[in-house]
Amino acid sequence: MRRVTVAAVQMACSWNRDENVQKAETFIRQAAHRGAQTILLQELFETP
């Protein structure tokens, strides 16, 4: 059986879409750097 590393991102969102996308990208890059192969973002992460 193959091992898969999964990361889940839960973050505070603002009404600024660009800020939310940038924040999500930062978390995605951190998770990938730590070995995550599958990264899950919260539903509607772009806006609250």
TORNU-517695 format. One line per field, with one value per residue (C-alpha): residue number from 1; x, y, z. Coordinates in steps of 0.5 Angstrom, whole numbers, plus 500, padded with zeros to 3 digits. Layout:
N
num c(NUM,...)
X c(X,...)
Y c(Y,...)
Z c(Z,...)
end
This chain:
48
num c(1,2,3,4,5,6,7,8,9,10,11,12,13,14,15,16,17,18,19,20,21,22,23,24,25,26,27,28,29,30,31,32,33,34,35,36,37,38,39,40,41,42,43,44,45,46,47,48)
X c(500,503,503,500,501,495,494,488,488,483,484,481,478,477,472,479,479,486,489,485,488,495,494,492,498,502,499,499,507,508,504,508,514,513,511,504,501,494,492,485,482,476,470,469,476,476,471,467)
Y c(500,507,513,519,526,530,537,541,549,552,560,566,570,577,581,582,576,577,577,571,567,570,567,561,560,561,556,551,552,551,544,542,544,539,534,534,531,533,539,541,548,550,551,558,560,566,570,569)
Z c(500,498,503,502,506,506,509,511,511,515,515,517,510,509,504,499,494,492,500,501,495,497,504,501,496,502,506,500,499,506,506,500,502,508,504,503,496,497,500,502,502,506,502,499,501,496,500,507)
end
